[in-house]
Amino acid sequence: MREEAYQPSETRYEKMTYRRCGKSGLKMSAVSLGFWHNFGGNSHFEDCRAIVRHAFDLGITVFDLANNYGPPAGAAEEMFGRILQKDLKPHRDEMIITTKAGYPMWKGPYGDWGSRKYLLASLDQSLRRMGLDYVDIFYHHRPDPGTPLEETMGALADAVKSGKALYAGISNYGPEEAEKASRILKGMGVHCLICQSRYNLLDRGPEKSGLFRTAERCGFGMTAYSPLAQGVLTGKYSHGIPAGSRADGKSIFLTRRSITPEITRKVDRLSEIARRRGQTTAGMALSWILREKEMASVLIGASSPAQLDENIKCLSHPDFTEDELKEIDAVLA
């Protein structure tokens, strides 16, 4: 029996909030779907397909990938490419599809960091894996201390001018590096659209470093990854390390040693504030990130459609009182 063609929800754009990205004409869904986890080579196609389709039904338009997402590297782009061809190709112009290059991708001296050769070759490979003519945003994934920034930004500018990317972005850049990158791109006739950074209640680096002020001054938007601190801000580790969880040996980014008594005490106190607000701890953590006016979107991962439903509830509680913010700051001090 022939499978029926996917028909997205007619009310999808009524369910989502859209925020302008910096000083650009582009609006992004306030919640983006990230492919860092759950879309690797061992993932089941139908499970991944259900997550992506449900995200689109909820009005999520931003799908965030990178060349090395998997494992193995490239697998997430291949998975997304299959889903795109099967279900979402007719809706390509309703989507913001992004990819990045900057971390190790292939062997040898040309498969890492920020050289022109690596970045442009990687972009071509990413387009082939996803079956696309262009991506909406092409990011440099991390600063390269060994390559002149002019070369790296020149590659991003040429990706935009060639039509293989519509916008240029940077990721994991500090404020001084981001300002310089933005200035170089501007000199080449290309606007730096966005900077992607790790940001959450337990890691306030971009806020403390002045990166938000740099974004406002330079006119680029921000997007936050790891908004739930690899699951810590869901409260799932408050009573120990669940078997099979990321901290139980499944992730190099979150280990048992990361889950300290001090961290769990903070999360428990944040949970009390969230309950008074009528939110889960995770929901409040996402709302708290979106309180920043420079934040165009927050990147979430999902292992099921139900997780997506739970996470977008953050959009129903966008505001914080001064007392709530002071109480949160006191917990985190």
Residue pairs with C-beta under 8 A, 6 or more apart in sequence:
6 53
6 86
6 87
6 88
8 53
8 56
8 57
8 91
9 15
9 57
9 58
12 56
12 57
12 58
12 59
13 59
14 59
15 58
15 59
15 312
16 29
16 30
16 31
16 58
16 59
16 60
16 61
16 312
16 315
17 29
17 30
17 315
17 318
18 27
18 28
18 29
18 30
18 61
19 27
19 28
19 30
19 221
19 295
19 296
19 297
20 26
20 27
20 221
20 296
21 27
21 28
21 193
21 194
21 220
21 221
21 296
21 297
22 193
22 194
22 215
22 219
22 220
22 221
22 294
22 296
23 191
23 219
23 220
24 167
24 191
24 193
24 219
24 221
26 96
26 167
26 193
28 61
28 62
28 96
28 221
28 223
28 296
28 297
29 59
29 60
29 61
29 62
29 96
29 297
30 290
30 296
30 297
30 298
30 315
31 58
31 60
31 286
31 297
31 298
31 300
31 311
31 312
31 314
31 315
32 60
32 62
32 63
32 64
32 223
32 297
32 298
32 299
32 300
33 51
33 52
33 55
33 60
33 62
33 63
33 64
33 299
33 300
33 301
33 302
33 308
34 64
34 225
34 299
34 300
34 301
35 63
35 64
35 65
35 66
35 69
35 76
35 77
35 79
35 80
36 66
36 69
36 76
36 225
36 301
37 251
37 301
37 303
38 48
38 51
38 301
38 302
38 303
39 48
39 69
39 70
39 75
39 76
39 79
39 80
40 69
40 70
40 71
40 72
40 75
40 76
40 79
41 70
41 71
41 72
41 75
42 71
43 79
45 79
45 82
45 83
47 304
48 79
48 83
49 83
49 86
49 87
50 304
50 305
51 302
51 303
51 304
51 305
51 308
52 63
52 80
52 83
52 87
52 88
53 83
53 87
53 88
54 305
54 308
54 309
55 63
55 302
55 308
56 88
56 91
56 95
58 308
58 309
58 312
60 308
60 312
61 94
61 95
61 96
62 95
62 96
62 98
62 297
63 80
63 95
63 96
63 97
63 98
64 98
64 196
64 223
64 225
64 299
65 76
65 77
65 80
65 97
65 98
65 99
65 100
65 126
65 130
66 76
66 99
66 100
66 101
66 103
66 139
66 141
67 73
67 74
67 77
67 99
67 100
67 101
67 103
67 105
67 122
67 125
67 126
68 74
68 103
68 104
68 105
69 75
69 76
69 77
70 76
73 104
73 105
73 106
74 105
74 125
74 129
77 99
77 126
77 129
77 130
78 129
78 130
80 97
80 130
81 129
81 130
81 131
81 132
84 92
84 97
84 130
84 131
84 132
85 131
88 95
92 132
95 136
96 136
96 137
97 130
97 132
97 135
97 136
98 135
98 136
98 137
98 138
98 139
98 169
99 123
99 126
99 130
99 135
99 137
99 138
99 139
100 138
100 139
100 140
100 141
100 169
100 171
100 196
101 118
101 119
101 122
101 123
101 126
101 138
101 139
101 140
101 141
102 112
102 113
102 114
102 119
102 139
102 140
102 141
102 142
102 144
102 171
102 172
103 112
103 141
103 142
104 111
104 112
105 111
105 112
105 118
105 122
105 125
110 117
110 118
110 121
111 118
111 122
112 118
113 144
113 146
113 147
114 140
114 142
114 143
114 144
114 147
114 151
114 152
114 155
115 144
115 147
115 151
115 152
115 155
116 151
116 152
116 154
116 155
116 158
119 140
119 152
119 155
119 156
119 159
120 155
120 158
120 159
123 135
123 138
123 159
123 164
123 165
124 164
126 135
127 133
127 134
127 135
127 164
133 163
133 164
134 163
134 164
134 165
134 166
135 164
135 165
135 166
136 165
136 166
136 167
137 165
137 166
137 167
137 168
137 169
137 193
137 194
138 156
138 159
138 160
138 164
138 165
138 167
138 168
138 169
139 168
139 169
139 170
139 171
139 194
139 196
140 152
140 153
140 156
140 169
140 170
140 171
140 181
141 171
141 172
142 171
142 172
142 173
143 149
143 172
143 173
143 174
143 177
144 152
149 177
149 180
149 181
149 184
150 184
152 181
153 168
153 181
153 184
153 185
153 188
154 184
154 188
156 165
156 168
156 185
156 190
157 168
157 185
157 188
157 189
157 190
159 165
159 168
160 166
160 167
160 168
160 190
161 189
161 190
167 191
167 193
167 194
168 185
168 190
168 191
168 192
168 193
169 192
169 193
169 194
169 195
169 196
169 220
170 177
170 178
170 181
170 192
170 194
170 195
170 196
171 195
171 196
171 197
172 196
172 197
172 198
173 181
173 195
173 197
174 209
174 211
175 209
175 210
175 211
175 213
175 214
178 192
178 195
178 211
178 214
178 215
178 218
178 220
179 214
179 217
179 218
181 192
182 192
182 218
182 219
182 220
183 218
185 191
185 192
186 192
191 219
191 220
192 218
192 219
192 220
193 220
193 221
194 220
194 221
194 222
194 223
194 296
195 211
195 215
195 220
195 221
195 222
195 223
196 222
196 223
196 224
196 225
196 299
197 205
197 206
197 211
197 222
197 223
197 224
197 225
198 205
198 206
198 224
198 225
198 226
199 205
199 206
199 207
199 222
199 224
199 225
199 226
199 227
199 289
200 224
200 226
200 227
200 228
200 229
200 233
200 285
200 289
201 229
201 233
201 270
201 285
201 288
201 328
201 332
202 229
202 232
202 233
202 263
202 266
202 332
203 226
203 229
204 332
205 211
206 212
206 222
206 224
207 292
211 222
212 222
212 292
212 294
215 221
215 222
215 294
216 294
221 294
221 295
221 296
222 292
222 294
222 295
222 296
223 295
223 296
223 297
223 298
223 299
224 289
224 295
224 297
224 298
224 299
225 299
226 299
227 233
227 285
227 286
227 289
227 298
227 299
227 300
228 234
228 282
228 285
228 286
228 300
230 246
230 247
230 251
230 253
230 254
231 237
231 245
231 246
231 247
231 254
232 254
232 258
232 259
232 263
232 267
233 267
233 270
233 281
233 282
233 285
234 280
234 281
234 282
235 267
235 268
235 271
235 280
235 281
235 282
236 242
236 245
237 245
237 247
237 259
237 264
237 267
238 264
238 267
238 268
238 271
241 247
241 248
241 256
241 259
242 248
244 250
246 253
246 254
247 254
247 255
247 256
247 258
247 259
248 256
266 331
266 332
267 281
269 331
270 281
270 284
270 285
270 328
270 331
271 281
273 284
273 324
273 327
273 328
273 331
274 280
274 281
274 283
274 284
277 284
277 317
277 324
278 317
279 287
279 313
279 314
279 317
280 310
280 313
282 310
282 311
283 310
283 311
283 313
283 314
283 317
284 314
284 317
286 298
286 300
286 311
286 314
287 314
287 315
287 317
287 318
287 320
288 320
288 328
289 295
289 298
290 298
290 314
290 315
290 318
291 318
291 319
291 320
298 314
300 307
300 308
300 311
302 308
302 311
320 328
